[in-house]
Amino acid sequence: MSDERVAPDPAERLRSTQLPATLCLAALSVVTIVSLCRVFPDWAYLRSMLVVTLGTHVLAALLRFWRVRAIIAVPIVLVAMAELISLVYYRDTLAGPFPGARTLELMKIDLRLVIEQFPTAVAPVPSEGSYAVVTAVIIALCALLADTFAFRAMGRLEAVVPTGVVFIFTAALGTDRNRITVAATWVAIALLTVAVLRFRHTS
């Protein structure tokens, strides 16, 4: 009887941990969105933001599953994000299924309003309108960055940095609403995400 142990197959480890790691990243995005309850007065923002962000996670995961190279996958996800934002927030302005000139103009107006008002804005801010749209764009971009860092750059801690920046920013400017619960949940999921990614990338 041989005492030799079979070395774990790195490729098998990557495959077996892909779904758990993806779910951890998605959960971290969800908790980050929930933490925005500290800057918005109600939950009106929640559903739309979840649709955009989780849609970004799903598409990024599918492109990885189909082994689409990053140089092609990232632009595809960015275009899909723009389409999702348009469908969720600017449906009445679409030219058929796609963003039209009016859609782009309203996006520019919303961005400009947030930039102009941000220096004097105090939480809570309106949970619908310009702030919600711009925040949804930021969170979706964080989802794309997290997925890219975790699965294409083989990062660990780097994967939680994008949403971490948003969470810290929210904690600094938000009210005390659900502060301890949200913070504890976010930290727990962030640590779990790093642990899963560490296991995944350890050969």
KETOR-653832 format. One record per residue: x, y, z of N, C-alpha, C in turn; residue number from 1; residue in one letter. Coordinates in Angstrom, 3 decimals, padded with zeros to 6 digits. Example, Ala and Ser with C-alpha at 12.3 -4.5 7.8 and 13.67 -1.06 7.14 Angstrom:
<recs>
[[013.190,-005.690,007.800],[012.300,-004.500,007.800],[013.200,-003.300,007.800],1,'a']
[[012.850,-002.250,007.080],[013.670,-001.060,007.140],[012.900,000.030,007.870],2,'s']
</recs>
This chain:
<recs>
[[000.851,-001.187,000.000],[000.000,000.000,000.000],[000.886,001.236,000.000],1,'m']
[[000.610,002.155,-000.870],[001.443,003.351,-000.987],[000.907,004.456,-000.095],2,'s']
[[001.869,005.194,000.519],[001.495,006.337,001.357],[001.534,007.642,000.574],3,'d']
[[001.820,007.540,-000.713],[001.934,008.754,-001.513],[000.566,009.419,-001.628],4,'e']
[[000.597,010.728,-001.486],[-000.628,011.501,-001.610],[-000.689,012.140,-002.993],5,'r']
[[-001.870,012.153,-003.551],[-002.042,012.763,-004.862],[-002.120,014.277,-004.687],6,'v']
[[-001.261,014.987,-005.389],[-001.261,016.454,-005.297],[-002.545,017.004,-005.901],7,'a']
[[-003.117,018.016,-005.263],[-004.348,018.591,-005.806],[-004.109,019.198,-007.184],8,'p']
[[-005.054,019.018,-008.046],[-004.962,019.555,-009.399],[-005.376,021.024,-009.372],9,'d']
[[-004.464,021.953,-009.722],[-004.803,023.383,-009.692],[-005.997,023.721,-010.570],10,'p']
[[-006.073,023.100,-011.743],[-007.189,023.385,-012.642],[-008.513,022.954,-012.025],11,'a']
[[-008.514,021.814,-011.351],[-009.734,021.332,-010.696],[-010.141,022.259,-009.564],12,'e']
[[-009.153,022.756,-008.834],[-009.444,023.693,-007.743],[-010.069,024.970,-008.300],13,'r']
[[-009.553,025.475,-009.401],[-010.101,026.684,-010.000],[-011.550,026.470,-010.425],14,'l']
[[-011.831,025.309,-011.022],[-013.197,025.023,-011.462],[-014.148,024.873,-010.285],15,'r']
[[-013.720,024.169,-009.254],[-014.608,023.865,-008.133],[-014.916,025.093,-007.277],16,'s']
[[-014.037,026.086,-007.301],[-014.245,027.279,-006.465],[-014.774,028.467,-007.253],17,'t']
[[-014.998,028.289,-008.541],[-015.447,029.429,-009.351],[-016.822,029.919,-008.918],18,'q']
[[-017.778,028.990,-008.740],[-019.124,029.399,-008.335],[-019.148,030.000,-006.932],19,'l']
[[-018.530,029.350,-005.909],[-018.527,029.977,-004.580],[-017.894,031.366,-004.576],20,'p']
[[-016.796,031.532,-005.307],[-016.134,032.840,-005.344],[-017.024,033.877,-006.024],21,'a']
[[-017.691,033.469,-007.094],[-018.597,034.384,-007.792],[-019.754,034.796,-006.888],22,'t']
[[-020.309,033.836,-006.157],[-021.413,034.145,-005.247],[-020.970,035.066,-004.123],23,'l']
[[-019.752,034.874,-003.640],[-019.226,035.753,-002.590],[-019.099,037.184,-003.080],24,'c']
[[-018.573,037.360,-004.283],[-018.445,038.699,-004.840],[-019.812,039.347,-005.038],25,'l']
[[-020.771,038.555,-005.538],[-022.118,039.085,-005.729],[-022.749,039.459,-004.386],26,'a']
[[-022.547,038.623,-003.373],[-023.083,038.920,-002.040],[-022.476,040.191,-001.478],27,'a']
[[-021.190,040.403,-001.728],[-020.529,041.611,-001.243],[-021.110,042.846,-001.921],28,'l']
[[-021.414,042.729,-003.208],[-022.054,043.846,-003.911],[-023.446,044.120,-003.338],29,'s']
[[-024.183,043.047,-003.044],[-025.524,043.209,-002.490],[-025.473,043.918,-001.134],30,'v']
[[-024.556,043.491,-000.278],[-024.442,044.127,001.039],[-024.013,045.591,000.899],31,'v']
[[-023.144,045.867,-000.064],[-022.736,047.252,-000.300],[-023.934,048.090,-000.724],32,'t']
[[-024.789,047.514,-001.568],[-026.004,048.229,-001.971],[-026.923,048.448,-000.776],33,'i']
[[-027.090,047.426,000.050],[-027.933,047.567,001.245],[-027.371,048.644,002.175],34,'v']
[[-026.045,048.743,002.256],[-025.426,049.740,003.128],[-025.751,051.163,002.714],35,'s']
[[-026.222,051.329,001.478],[-026.598,052.665,001.009],[-027.860,053.178,001.688],36,'l']
[[-028.489,052.341,002.504],[-029.630,052.809,003.296],[-029.213,053.927,004.233],37,'c']
[[-027.912,054.081,004.417],[-027.401,055.143,005.287],[-027.301,056.487,004.577],38,'r']
[[-027.395,056.474,003.240],[-027.360,057.742,002.509],[-028.687,058.043,001.808],39,'v']
[[-029.564,057.033,001.718],[-030.894,057.241,001.136],[-031.941,057.123,002.245],40,'f']
[[-033.063,057.850,002.148],[-034.051,057.854,003.230],[-034.960,056.631,003.255],41,'p']
[[-035.049,055.898,002.140],[-035.930,054.728,002.069],[-035.296,053.701,001.134],42,'d']
[[-036.072,052.645,000.837],[-035.546,051.541,000.044],[-035.977,051.604,-001.418],43,'w']
[[-036.436,052.729,-001.880],[-036.905,052.839,-003.260],[-035.797,052.569,-004.271],44,'a']
[[-034.564,052.820,-003.889],[-033.423,052.632,-004.780],[-033.049,051.162,-004.963],45,'y']
[[-033.444,050.308,-004.024],[-032.853,048.975,-003.884],[-033.068,048.072,-005.101],46,'l']
[[-034.289,047.911,-005.532],[-034.591,046.932,-006.589],[-033.843,047.246,-007.882],47,'r']
[[-033.916,048.484,-008.321],[-033.273,048.864,-009.579],[-031.763,048.665,-009.519],48,'s']
[[-031.177,049.028,-008.405],[-029.728,048.907,-008.265],[-029.292,047.448,-008.231],49,'m']
[[-030.101,046.601,-007.600],[-029.796,045.170,-007.569],[-029.858,044.574,-008.977],50,'l']
[[-030.840,044.973,-009.759],[-030.974,044.456,-011.124],[-029.731,044.791,-011.940],51,'v']
[[-029.296,046.034,-011.878],[-028.135,046.463,-012.666],[-026.868,045.754,-012.197],52,'v']
[[-026.664,045.691,-010.894],[-025.431,045.130,-010.364],[-025.361,043.619,-010.541],53,'t']
[[-026.423,042.920,-010.191],[-026.418,041.463,-010.349],[-026.383,041.067,-011.825],54,'l']
[[-027.003,041.868,-012.680],[-026.899,041.617,-014.107],[-025.463,041.709,-014.583],55,'g']
[[-024.712,042.664,-014.039],[-023.296,042.805,-014.373],[-022.506,041.592,-013.910],56,'t']
[[-022.763,041.133,-012.694],[-022.082,039.943,-012.179],[-022.374,038.712,-013.043],57,'h']
[[-023.632,038.527,-013.404],[-024.020,037.350,-014.183],[-023.343,037.358,-015.544],58,'v']
[[-023.359,038.495,-016.221],[-022.743,038.554,-017.544],[-021.237,038.333,-017.463],59,'l']
[[-020.588,038.958,-016.476],[-019.144,038.753,-016.319],[-018.821,037.286,-016.074],60,'a']
[[-019.659,036.606,-015.271],[-019.439,035.186,-014.989],[-019.653,034.330,-016.240],61,'a']
[[-020.678,034.656,-017.022],[-020.936,033.899,-018.243],[-019.787,034.038,-019.239],62,'l']
[[-019.258,035.225,-019.372],[-018.146,035.445,-020.302],[-016.902,034.680,-019.845],63,'l']
[[-016.726,034.567,-018.544],[-015.614,033.749,-018.038],[-015.855,032.280,-018.343],64,'r']
[[-017.087,031.845,-018.136],[-017.436,030.452,-018.399],[-017.217,030.111,-019.871],65,'f']
[[-017.521,031.063,-020.744],[-017.323,030.855,-022.177],[-015.877,031.129,-022.601],66,'w']
[[-015.030,031.467,-021.633],[-013.608,031.709,-021.855],[-013.336,032.842,-022.843],67,'r']
[[-014.130,033.882,-022.729],[-013.909,035.077,-023.539],[-012.780,035.881,-022.909],68,'v']
[[-011.830,036.285,-023.707],[-010.668,037.012,-023.186],[-011.080,038.352,-022.609],69,'r']
[[-010.313,038.803,-021.619],[-010.647,040.039,-020.909],[-010.735,041.236,-021.841],70,'a']
[[-009.856,041.301,-022.821],[-009.834,042.445,-023.723],[-011.135,042.567,-024.512],71,'i']
[[-011.845,041.447,-024.662],[-013.149,041.456,-025.327],[-014.280,041.494,-024.310],72,'i']
[[-014.120,040.770,-023.208],[-015.192,040.648,-022.214],[-015.501,041.973,-021.527],73,'a']
[[-014.463,042.712,-021.167],[-014.699,043.965,-020.431],[-015.517,044.963,-021.251],74,'v']
[[-015.182,045.232,-022.525],[-016.040,046.124,-023.308],[-017.474,045.613,-023.456],75,'p']
[[-017.628,044.290,-023.596],[-018.984,043.730,-023.704],[-019.779,044.026,-022.438],76,'i']
[[-019.165,043.827,-021.284],[-019.866,044.085,-020.018],[-020.200,045.568,-019.886],77,'v']
[[-019.287,046.437,-020.285],[-019.548,047.877,-020.197],[-020.736,048.287,-021.063],78,'l']
[[-020.803,047.731,-022.265],[-021.937,048.026,-023.146],[-023.236,047.491,-022.535],79,'v']
[[-023.178,046.286,-021.989],[-024.359,045.698,-021.355],[-024.798,046.512,-020.140],80,'a']
[[-023.829,047.040,-019.383],[-024.159,047.896,-018.242],[-024.917,049.134,-018.694],81,'m']
[[-024.448,049.752,-019.780],[-025.129,050.941,-020.304],[-026.561,050.605,-020.718],82,'a']
[[-026.726,049.428,-021.321],[-028.064,048.996,-021.725],[-028.954,048.747,-020.502],83,'e']
[[-028.415,048.094,-019.482],[-029.177,047.840,-018.256],[-029.590,049.143,-017.574],84,'l']
[[-028.638,050.066,-017.459],[-028.937,051.368,-016.854],[-030.060,052.058,-017.626],85,'i']
[[-029.971,051.997,-018.950],[-030.991,052.638,-019.789],[-032.360,051.989,-019.611],86,'s']
[[-032.382,050.654,-019.575],[-033.649,049.942,-019.417],[-034.288,050.203,-018.062],87,'l']
[[-033.462,050.261,-017.033],[-033.989,050.395,-015.671],[-034.380,051.839,-015.345],88,'v']
[[-033.547,052.798,-015.763],[-033.748,054.184,-015.324],[-034.282,055.116,-016.413],89,'y']
[[-034.120,054.753,-017.680],[-034.502,055.667,-018.764],[-035.349,054.955,-019.825],90,'y']
[[-036.179,054.042,-019.399],[-036.942,053.204,-020.337],[-037.741,054.045,-021.337],91,'r']
[[-038.319,055.150,-020.896],[-039.182,055.948,-021.767],[-038.412,056.703,-022.843],92,'d']
[[-037.089,056.729,-022.748],[-036.303,057.493,-023.714],[-035.613,056.613,-024.743],93,'t']
[[-035.800,055.298,-024.656],[-035.086,054.391,-025.542],[-035.570,054.510,-026.992],94,'l']
[[-034.621,054.343,-027.901],[-034.945,054.282,-029.321],[-035.027,052.810,-029.686],95,'a']
[[-036.212,052.224,-029.533],[-036.334,050.779,-029.638],[-035.778,050.166,-028.362],96,'g']
[[-034.941,049.135,-028.473],[-034.358,048.519,-027.272],[-033.061,049.188,-026.817],97,'p']
[[-032.603,050.200,-027.541],[-031.286,050.772,-027.276],[-031.378,052.227,-026.821],98,'f']
[[-030.338,052.694,-026.109],[-030.317,054.100,-025.698],[-030.329,055.024,-026.915],99,'p']
[[-031.111,056.103,-026.825],[-031.161,057.093,-027.892],[-030.468,058.376,-027.472],100,'g']
[[-030.570,059.376,-028.296],[-029.941,060.661,-027.998],[-030.513,061.262,-026.718],101,'a']
[[-031.825,061.114,-026.533],[-032.466,061.636,-025.327],[-031.956,060.919,-024.082],102,'r']
[[-031.720,059.615,-024.201],[-031.191,058.830,-023.083],[-029.823,059.355,-022.660],103,'t']
[[-028.958,059.542,-023.641],[-027.603,060.026,-023.342],[-027.632,061.421,-022.759],104,'l']
[[-028.539,062.244,-023.242],[-028.640,063.605,-022.728],[-029.076,063.599,-021.262],105,'e']
[[-030.049,062.750,-020.923],[-030.504,062.673,-019.534],[-029.410,062.111,-018.622],106,'l']
[[-028.629,061.161,-019.123],[-027.512,060.636,-018.343],[-026.518,061.746,-018.012],107,'m']
[[-026.212,062.567,-019.013],[-025.283,063.680,-018.798],[-025.843,064.668,-017.780],108,'k']
[[-027.136,064.931,-017.870],[-027.767,065.862,-016.926],[-027.695,065.325,-015.504],109,'i']
[[-028.010,064.032,-015.336],[-027.959,063.428,-013.996],[-026.545,063.472,-013.422],110,'d']
[[-025.565,063.148,-014.247],[-024.183,063.186,-013.780],[-023.779,064.602,-013.392],111,'l']
[[-024.138,065.565,-014.204],[-023.781,066.951,-013.920],[-024.442,067.444,-012.636],112,'r']
[[-025.701,067.064,-012.424],[-026.401,067.478,-011.210],[-025.723,066.927,-009.953],113,'l']
[[-025.334,065.664,-009.998],[-024.675,065.055,-008.840],[-023.339,065.733,-008.571],114,'v']
[[-022.572,065.980,-009.618],[-021.258,066.635,-009.447],[-021.432,068.033,-008.858],115,'i']
[[-022.438,068.760,-009.331],[-022.657,070.127,-008.854],[-023.182,070.162,-007.426],116,'e']
[[-024.054,069.222,-007.066],[-024.695,069.240,-005.756],[-023.902,068.524,-004.677],117,'q']
[[-022.992,067.635,-005.094],[-022.303,066.792,-004.121],[-021.570,067.574,-003.021],118,'f']
[[-020.850,068.666,-003.342],[-020.116,069.364,-002.268],[-020.993,069.876,-001.130],119,'p']
[[-022.261,070.141,-001.410],[-023.145,070.686,-000.374],[-024.226,069.700,000.064],120,'t']
[[-024.273,068.542,-000.555],[-025.319,067.562,-000.226],[-025.068,066.948,001.147],121,'a']
[[-026.157,066.673,001.857],[-026.090,066.052,003.176],[-027.030,064.851,003.192],122,'v']
[[-026.532,063.726,003.673],[-027.371,062.522,003.754],[-028.479,062.727,004.775],123,'a']
[[-029.668,062.179,004.489],[-030.027,061.355,003.319],[-030.359,062.196,002.087],124,'p']
[[-030.028,061.647,000.931],[-030.331,062.283,-000.349],[-031.450,061.489,-001.021],125,'v']
[[-032.131,062.048,-002.021],[-033.252,061.343,-002.658],[-032.858,059.959,-003.170],126,'p']
[[-033.719,058.992,-002.910],[-033.420,057.606,-003.292],[-033.825,057.293,-004.716],127,'s']
[[-034.385,058.254,-005.400],[-034.715,058.109,-006.812],[-034.199,059.332,-007.550],128,'e']
[[-033.866,059.153,-008.807],[-033.355,060.283,-009.568],[-031.853,060.216,-009.750],129,'g']
[[-031.240,061.384,-009.850],[-029.833,061.490,-010.243],[-028.894,060.715,-009.333],130,'s']
[[-029.053,060.858,-008.026],[-028.137,060.180,-007.100],[-028.227,058.662,-007.225],131,'y']
[[-029.431,058.158,-007.371],[-029.609,056.709,-007.497],[-028.973,056.198,-008.782],132,'a']
[[-029.141,056.924,-009.881],[-028.586,056.491,-011.160],[-027.068,056.466,-011.110],133,'v']
[[-026.466,057.549,-010.644],[-025.005,057.628,-010.591],[-024.442,056.574,-009.648],134,'v']
[[-025.112,056.344,-008.532],[-024.655,055.317,-007.597],[-024.747,053.931,-008.218],135,'t']
[[-025.813,053.672,-008.966],[-025.955,052.378,-009.643],[-024.815,052.151,-010.628],136,'a']
[[-024.437,053.183,-011.353],[-023.313,053.079,-012.297],[-022.029,052.736,-011.543],137,'v']
[[-021.806,053.410,-010.425],[-020.586,053.178,-009.643],[-020.541,051.752,-009.105],138,'i']
[[-021.650,051.282,-008.547],[-021.679,049.926,-007.983],[-021.496,048.883,-009.076],139,'i']
[[-022.105,049.094,-010.231],[-021.947,048.149,-011.336],[-020.494,048.109,-011.813],140,'a']
[[-019.857,049.266,-011.883],[-018.438,049.309,-012.246],[-017.598,048.569,-011.206],141,'l']
[[-017.948,048.717,-009.935],[-017.253,047.987,-008.875],[-017.408,046.479,-009.066],142,'c']
[[-018.601,046.045,-009.464],[-018.836,044.619,-009.709],[-017.943,044.108,-010.823],143,'a']
[[-017.826,044.881,-011.892],[-016.959,044.487,-013.009],[-015.494,044.444,-012.584],144,'l']
[[-015.056,045.461,-011.848],[-013.667,045.492,-011.378],[-013.379,044.320,-010.445],145,'l']
[[-014.302,044.051,-009.527],[-014.103,042.950,-008.582],[-013.970,041.624,-009.315],146,'a']
[[-014.832,041.400,-010.296],[-014.773,040.155,-011.067],[-013.459,040.060,-011.842],147,'d']
[[-013.033,041.162,-012.410],[-011.785,041.173,-013.181],[-010.589,040.907,-012.282],148,'t']
[[-010.535,041.579,-011.144],[-009.426,041.375,-010.211],[-009.389,039.939,-009.699],149,'f']
[[-010.565,039.396,-009.367],[-010.632,038.077,-008.729],[-010.311,036.943,-009.688],150,'a']
[[-010.824,037.015,-010.909],[-010.750,035.860,-011.792],[-009.798,036.020,-012.979],151,'f']
[[-009.495,037.244,-013.334],[-008.606,037.438,-014.475],[-007.219,037.899,-014.041],152,'r']
[[-007.146,038.659,-012.941],[-005.848,039.073,-012.408],[-005.421,038.213,-011.228],153,'a']
[[-006.255,037.225,-010.866],[-005.981,036.304,-009.765],[-005.718,037.042,-008.448],154,'m']
[[-006.491,038.094,-008.229],[-006.339,038.865,-006.997],[-007.134,038.265,-005.854],155,'g']
[[-006.805,038.683,-004.658],[-007.515,038.225,-003.457],[-008.121,039.447,-002.761],156,'r']
[[-007.295,040.132,-001.995],[-007.765,041.348,-001.334],[-008.186,042.402,-002.354],157,'l']
[[-007.504,042.420,-003.499],[-007.821,043.421,-004.526],[-009.276,043.338,-004.972],158,'e']
[[-009.843,042.145,-004.910],[-011.209,041.946,-005.398],[-012.254,042.638,-004.524],159,'a']
[[-011.927,042.875,-003.248],[-012.901,043.520,-002.369],[-012.657,045.024,-002.248],160,'v']
[[-011.573,045.503,-002.843],[-011.246,046.929,-002.740],[-012.293,047.823,-003.391],161,'v']
[[-012.772,047.539,-004.623],[-013.739,048.454,-005.242],[-014.982,048.707,-004.397],162,'p']
[[-015.650,047.619,-003.958],[-016.828,047.817,-003.111],[-016.432,048.351,-001.739],163,'t']
[[-015.211,048.021,-001.302],[-014.732,048.529,-000.026],[-014.633,050.046,-000.021],164,'g']
[[-014.181,050.614,-001.126],[-014.089,052.070,-001.229],[-015.472,052.697,-001.107],165,'v']
[[-016.452,052.106,-001.796],[-017.822,052.616,-001.725],[-018.373,052.481,-000.309],166,'v']
[[-018.103,051.341,000.312],[-018.617,051.122,001.667],[-018.030,052.125,002.652],167,'f']
[[-016.725,052.355,002.587],[-016.073,053.310,003.487],[-016.596,054.718,003.234],168,'i']
[[-016.761,055.066,001.967],[-017.279,056.377,001.606],[-018.683,056.560,002.175],169,'f']
[[-019.505,055.528,002.060],[-020.861,055.574,002.601],[-020.840,055.703,004.120],170,'t']
[[-019.937,054.953,004.754],[-019.839,055.003,006.218],[-019.435,056.388,006.702],171,'a']
[[-018.586,057.051,005.926],[-018.106,058.374,006.331],[-019.172,059.451,006.176],172,'a']
[[-020.006,059.326,005.150],[-020.969,060.389,004.850],[-022.397,060.078,005.275],173,'l']
[[-022.682,058.798,005.559],[-024.052,058.401,005.841],[-024.497,058.668,007.263],174,'g']
[[-025.771,058.389,007.505],[-026.345,058.510,008.838],[-026.005,057.262,009.656],175,'t']
[[-026.511,057.190,010.889],[-026.244,056.038,011.752],[-027.229,054.883,011.536],176,'d']
[[-028.083,054.987,010.560],[-029.109,053.974,010.318],[-028.482,052.604,010.031],177,'r']
[[-028.794,051.623,010.862],[-028.305,050.237,010.695],[-026.775,050.154,010.613],178,'n']
[[-026.086,051.067,011.218],[-024.636,051.169,011.063],[-023.908,049.900,011.496],179,'r']
[[-024.173,049.401,012.687],[-023.438,048.250,013.210],[-023.785,046.974,012.436],180,'i']
[[-025.060,046.759,012.173],[-025.482,045.556,011.457],[-024.874,045.492,010.065],181,'t']
[[-024.954,046.604,009.350],[-024.437,046.643,007.984],[-022.926,046.460,007.973],182,'v']
[[-022.238,047.131,008.889],[-020.775,047.039,008.925],[-020.317,045.620,009.246],183,'a']
[[-020.948,044.992,010.233],[-020.561,043.635,010.613],[-020.801,042.654,009.471],184,'a']
[[-021.926,042.810,008.791],[-022.237,041.916,007.673],[-021.254,042.105,006.531],185,'t']
[[-020.959,043.353,006.218],[-020.033,043.624,005.104],[-018.651,043.049,005.396],186,'w']
[[-018.141,043.283,006.602],[-016.805,042.785,006.960],[-016.775,041.262,006.908],187,'v']
[[-017.829,040.611,007.412],[-017.868,039.143,007.418],[-017.827,038.589,006.000],188,'a']
[[-018.614,039.167,005.094],[-018.636,038.671,003.723],[-017.335,039.005,003.001],189,'i']
[[-016.755,040.148,003.299],[-015.471,040.507,002.688],[-014.384,039.518,003.101],190,'a']
[[-014.350,039.163,004.384],[-013.364,038.193,004.856],[-013.590,036.823,004.220],191,'l']
[[-014.853,036.419,004.102],[-015.167,035.139,003.460],[-014.726,035.151,002.002],192,'l']
[[-014.967,036.255,001.325],[-014.576,036.380,-000.085],[-013.075,036.245,-000.248],193,'t']
[[-012.321,036.940,000.588],[-010.859,036.861,000.521],[-010.386,035.441,000.804],194,'v']
[[-011.012,034.783,001.775],[-010.616,033.418,002.116],[-010.881,032.459,000.955],195,'a']
[[-012.045,032.589,000.326],[-012.371,031.715,-000.795],[-011.413,031.958,-001.957],196,'v']
[[-011.120,033.226,-002.222],[-010.188,033.539,-003.309],[-008.774,033.075,-002.991],197,'l']
[[-008.381,033.166,-001.726],[-007.051,032.682,-001.332],[-006.938,031.176,-001.571],198,'r']
[[-007.991,030.453,-001.162],[-007.997,029.006,-001.400],[-007.976,028.689,-002.894],199,'f']
[[-008.751,029.469,-003.652],[-008.844,029.240,-005.094],[-007.510,029.449,-005.786],200,'r']
[[-006.751,030.458,-005.388],[-005.529,030.809,-006.091],[-004.283,030.141,-005.514],201,'h']
[[-004.452,029.384,-004.426],[-003.311,028.692,-003.844],[-003.119,027.359,-004.544],202,'t']
[[-001.959,027.185,-005.135],[-001.710,025.946,-005.881],[-001.245,024.843,-004.958],203,'s']
</recs>
